Amino acid sequence: MHYGPQGCEEPDVVGVDSLRAAFDAETVSWIDVQGFGDRSVMREIGAMFDLHPLLLEDVVNVPQRPKTESYGDHLLIVVRMVSLDDETRIEMEQVSMILSKHYLITFQERYGDVLDPVRRRIRSGKGMIRKLGSDYLAYAIADTIIDGYYPALESIGDRLESLESEVIYNPSPEVLAELNAMKNQLINLRRAIWPQREAVNSLVRGDHAVISKDVGVYLRDTYDHCVQTSEVAEMYREMVTGLMNTYLSAIANRTNEVMKVLTIMASIFIPLTFMAGIYGMNFEHMPELHYRWAYPSLVIAMTVTAAGMLIYFYRKGWIGMRTRD
């Protein structure tokens, strides 16, 4: 895309030679390379724009840690782009930006991105994007990519809220597996956000000649977004850890309830088994066995014993919903 205050052009690119117009000093050019499948094309682009070999190596070797590095007249900015797959799975992709005075080259791992709002702004001419240089374009792309973290974090937050009740009332292995998956996603997000925050801060400090002071003011807002996303990701990571602890507590409480019921049943039947065992012995001289009312008396005694133990357990607060003083 070639654009300036007067308009925007999107010429067809049939080969690397078609990119020579990117050297036009009257306009700003954005060259977007999606996919690293053709090594010869990458070499031709590097030779045409006089890119440092180490710069191309950082672009091709993925994943790279988000960073900013200066290579003479070029500034390399590496960021991590996130996208939602079916509103549940978070996909991450590296985007490398090579910034020069009159052009910007972006390299993406795969086809498709979240940069359509930037393209629409360039085509429509809304805002400041067509009035400023390539450094403002780099800011707009970085800001859009970082803003893309908010929908991903929001989807995680919504799912965490729905899992809170399930963790307490229906703790299951499926819930634990989902919590572990979300924890891994948040760790990956945090791994991308924190170095990205430092990379944007490096641009804000104005250590690079291709970044003007006017654009540095806009980059401060992008840095604030990085700080916000890092704080939200850290908060959700603590929530996941808390939910996992709650899950373990719920499982332990459920096990304790089961063991309590089994223990109470066993405690009630122990004296009854003792009585039945004594009078189940076949000794000859057991006077109780010859009484007429021996059997009803034994049944009554066993019933009274079981009822007395139930009342005792209830008063102690071990069964029922009675609260103890």
Secondary structure as UniProt FT lines:
FT   STRAND          2..4
FT   TURN            5..6
FT   STRAND          7..9
FT   HELIX           16..23
FT   TURN            25..26
FT   STRAND          28..34
FT   HELIX           39..48
FT   TURN            49..50
FT   HELIX           53..60
FT   STRAND          67..71
FT   TURN            72..73
FT   STRAND          74..85
FT   TURN            86..88
FT   STRAND          89..99
FT   STRAND          103..108
FT   HELIX           116..124
FT   TURN            127..131
FT   HELIX           134..147
FT   HELIX           149..169
FT   HELIX           173..204
FT   TURN            205..206
FT   TURN            209..210
FT   HELIX           213..278
FT   TURN            279..280
FT   HELIX           287..290
FT   TURN            292..293
FT   HELIX           294..316
//
